[in-house]
């Protein structure tokens, strides 16, 4: 009886949320199926929806593709949304470079057309304004590429091509990448539609420790 008691409490909580007009999305991680454990709830809108998920965050997807696919439509959002960590520093940039090495992500640093070893962050950010543009290409997986541009020392910026982020599996990779950066820096990682800087639609939330929606799809 003690094993199923928490799910009775969950049922009461779901009932309260429904009374407030909320939708509760209950995600069932694959590992929980058939072992006497109940679904995991997520608030969404009005009514109740049940979904089976197997994302990158403790077995539960941060975001469900069916709910957020419009935010990954290149014709609506632009192919290259603005990814950024605001209120950053040179130390934060270096922490990102260290993270790439620690995670073993494939990467390539270049200045113009010249491929070079990855330098220290202060060396990149301290280059003259008329120097060749630096780029750091990072592949968290073979099919997903992030390009860091080093535009300013007070904001970590990078591009991700939405055409590479179609479907739940790629969405999970994307969310996992944002989580790794956000956790390392202990700062939000935001996604603005291309050409709409300062209007994030989703991002890593430090307090929630996951990627969350910041606008309605």
C-alpha positions as CSV (number, residue, x, y, z in Angstrom):
1,X,0.0,0.0,0.0
2,X,2.9,2.4,0.7
3,X,4.2,1.9,-2.8
4,X,1.0,3.2,-4.5
5,X,0.2,5.8,-1.9
6,X,2.1,8.6,-3.7
7,X,0.1,8.1,-6.8
8,X,-3.1,8.6,-4.8
9,X,-1.6,12.0,-3.7
10,X,-0.8,12.6,-7.4
11,X,-4.4,12.0,-8.3
12,X,-5.6,14.5,-5.8
13,X,-3.1,17.1,-7.2
14,X,-4.3,16.4,-10.7
15,X,-7.9,17.0,-9.6
16,X,-7.0,20.3,-8.0
17,X,-5.1,21.4,-11.1
18,X,-8.1,20.5,-13.3
19,X,-10.4,22.5,-11.1
20,X,-8.1,25.5,-11.8
21,X,-8.5,25.0,-15.5
22,X,-5.0,23.6,-16.1
23,X,-4.1,20.8,-18.4
24,X,-1.9,18.2,-16.7
25,X,0.4,16.3,-19.1
26,X,1.4,13.1,-17.5
27,X,4.6,11.7,-19.0
28,X,5.4,8.0,-18.4
29,X,9.1,7.3,-18.7
30,X,9.8,4.0,-20.5
31,X,11.7,2.7,-17.4
32,X,8.5,3.1,-15.3
33,X,6.3,1.0,-17.4
34,X,5.3,-2.4,-15.9
35,X,6.9,-1.8,-12.5
36,X,3.9,-0.5,-10.6
37,X,4.8,3.2,-10.9
38,X,2.4,5.8,-12.0
39,X,2.7,8.6,-14.6
40,X,4.6,11.9,-14.0
41,X,2.5,15.1,-14.4
42,X,3.3,18.3,-16.2
43,X,1.0,21.3,-16.3
44,X,-0.1,22.5,-19.7
45,X,-3.5,24.0,-20.4
46,X,-7.1,22.7,-19.6
47,X,-8.0,18.9,-19.4
48,X,-5.7,16.0,-18.9
49,X,-3.3,14.5,-21.4
50,X,-1.2,11.3,-20.9
51,X,2.0,10.7,-22.9
52,X,4.8,8.2,-22.8
53,X,8.2,9.8,-23.0
54,X,11.8,8.8,-22.9
55,X,13.8,12.1,-23.1
56,X,17.2,13.1,-21.8
57,X,16.2,14.5,-18.4
58,X,16.0,11.6,-16.0
59,X,14.0,9.6,-18.6
60,X,11.5,12.4,-19.1
61,X,11.6,14.8,-22.1
62,X,11.9,18.5,-21.1
63,X,9.6,19.3,-24.1
64,X,7.3,17.2,-26.2
65,X,7.7,17.6,-29.9
66,X,4.0,17.7,-30.6
67,X,3.6,20.6,-28.3
68,X,6.5,22.8,-29.5
69,X,7.1,21.8,-33.2
70,X,5.9,25.3,-34.3
71,X,8.9,26.8,-32.5
72,X,11.2,24.6,-34.7
73,X,9.6,25.5,-38.0
74,X,12.2,27.3,-40.1
75,X,9.5,29.1,-42.1
76,X,8.1,30.6,-38.9
77,X,11.1,31.1,-36.7
78,X,13.9,31.4,-39.3
79,X,16.5,28.7,-39.9
80,X,19.0,30.1,-37.4
81,X,17.4,31.4,-34.2
82,X,19.5,33.5,-31.8
83,X,20.8,31.3,-29.0
84,X,22.4,33.2,-26.1
85,X,23.4,33.3,-22.5
86,X,22.9,36.8,-21.2
87,X,25.0,38.6,-18.6
88,X,28.0,36.4,-19.3
89,X,31.7,37.0,-18.9
90,X,35.0,35.9,-20.3
91,X,35.1,33.3,-17.6
92,X,31.8,31.9,-18.8
93,X,33.1,31.7,-22.3
94,X,36.1,29.7,-21.0
95,X,33.7,27.5,-19.0
96,X,31.9,26.6,-22.3
97,X,35.2,25.8,-24.0
98,X,36.2,23.6,-21.1
99,X,32.8,21.9,-21.2
100,X,33.2,21.0,-24.8
101,X,36.5,19.3,-24.0
102,X,35.1,17.5,-20.9
103,X,32.1,16.2,-22.8
104,X,34.3,15.0,-25.7
105,X,32.1,16.8,-28.2
106,X,33.7,17.0,-31.7
107,X,34.7,20.6,-32.4
108,X,36.5,22.8,-34.9
109,X,37.8,26.3,-34.3
110,X,38.5,28.6,-37.2
111,X,39.4,32.2,-38.0
112,X,38.1,33.0,-41.4
113,X,39.0,29.9,-43.5
114,X,42.0,28.9,-41.3
115,X,41.4,26.0,-38.9
116,X,43.4,26.4,-35.7
117,X,43.7,24.8,-32.2
118,X,41.0,26.1,-29.8
119,X,42.5,29.1,-27.9
120,X,41.7,30.4,-24.5
121,X,38.5,32.5,-24.4
122,X,40.4,35.7,-23.5
123,X,42.6,35.4,-26.6
124,X,39.6,35.0,-28.9
125,X,37.6,37.9,-27.3
126,X,40.6,40.2,-27.2
127,X,41.3,40.0,-30.9
128,X,41.2,43.3,-32.9
129,X,37.8,44.3,-34.4
130,X,39.2,44.0,-37.9
131,X,40.6,40.4,-37.4
132,X,39.1,37.4,-39.2
133,X,35.8,36.3,-37.7
134,X,36.3,33.4,-35.2
135,X,33.9,30.4,-35.2
136,X,33.8,27.4,-32.9
137,X,31.8,24.5,-34.4
138,X,30.6,22.0,-31.9
139,X,28.7,18.7,-32.6
140,X,27.0,17.5,-29.5
141,X,25.9,14.6,-31.8
142,X,26.9,13.7,-35.3
143,X,23.7,15.2,-36.8
144,X,23.4,18.4,-34.7
145,X,25.8,21.4,-35.1
146,X,26.2,24.5,-32.9
147,X,28.3,27.4,-34.1
148,X,29.7,29.8,-31.4
149,X,30.5,33.2,-32.9
150,X,32.3,35.1,-30.0
151,X,30.6,38.4,-30.8
152,X,30.9,39.8,-27.3
153,X,32.4,38.9,-24.0
154,X,29.2,39.7,-22.0
155,X,27.0,37.2,-23.9
156,X,27.7,33.7,-25.0
157,X,26.1,33.4,-28.5
158,X,25.7,30.5,-30.9
159,X,23.6,29.3,-33.8
160,X,21.7,26.0,-34.3
161,X,20.0,25.2,-37.6
162,X,16.4,24.3,-36.9
163,X,16.3,22.1,-40.0
164,X,18.6,19.7,-37.9
165,X,16.2,19.7,-35.0
166,X,13.1,17.9,-36.3
167,X,11.4,15.3,-34.2
168,X,11.5,14.2,-30.5
169,X,15.0,12.6,-30.7
170,X,16.7,15.7,-32.0
171,X,14.7,17.9,-29.6
172,X,16.0,15.8,-26.7
173,X,19.6,16.4,-28.0
174,X,18.9,20.1,-28.2
175,X,17.5,20.3,-24.7
176,X,20.3,18.3,-23.3
177,X,22.8,20.6,-24.9
178,X,21.2,23.7,-23.4
179,X,21.0,22.0,-20.0
180,X,24.7,21.2,-20.1
181,X,25.6,24.8,-20.8
182,X,23.1,26.3,-18.4
183,X,24.1,24.0,-15.5
184,X,27.8,24.7,-16.1
185,X,27.3,28.5,-16.1
186,X,24.4,28.5,-13.7
187,X,22.6,30.9,-16.1
188,X,19.7,30.8,-18.5
189,X,20.2,29.7,-22.1
190,X,17.6,31.4,-24.3
191,X,16.3,31.0,-27.8
192,X,15.0,34.0,-29.7
193,X,13.4,33.7,-33.2
194,X,15.8,34.8,-35.9
195,X,15.6,38.6,-36.2
196,X,13.7,39.0,-33.0
197,X,16.5,39.4,-30.4
198,X,15.3,39.8,-26.9
199,X,12.0,37.9,-27.3
200,X,12.9,34.3,-26.1
201,X,10.4,31.6,-26.8
202,X,12.1,28.9,-24.8
203,X,15.2,28.2,-22.8
204,X,17.0,26.5,-20.0
205,X,15.7,27.7,-16.6
206,X,18.2,27.5,-13.8
207,X,15.6,27.2,-11.0
208,X,13.6,24.5,-12.9
209,X,16.8,22.8,-14.0
210,X,15.3,22.0,-17.4
211,X,14.3,23.6,-20.7
212,X,11.0,25.4,-20.4
213,X,8.6,27.3,-22.7
214,X,8.8,31.1,-22.3
215,X,6.0,31.9,-24.8
216,X,2.9,30.1,-26.2
217,X,3.5,28.0,-29.3
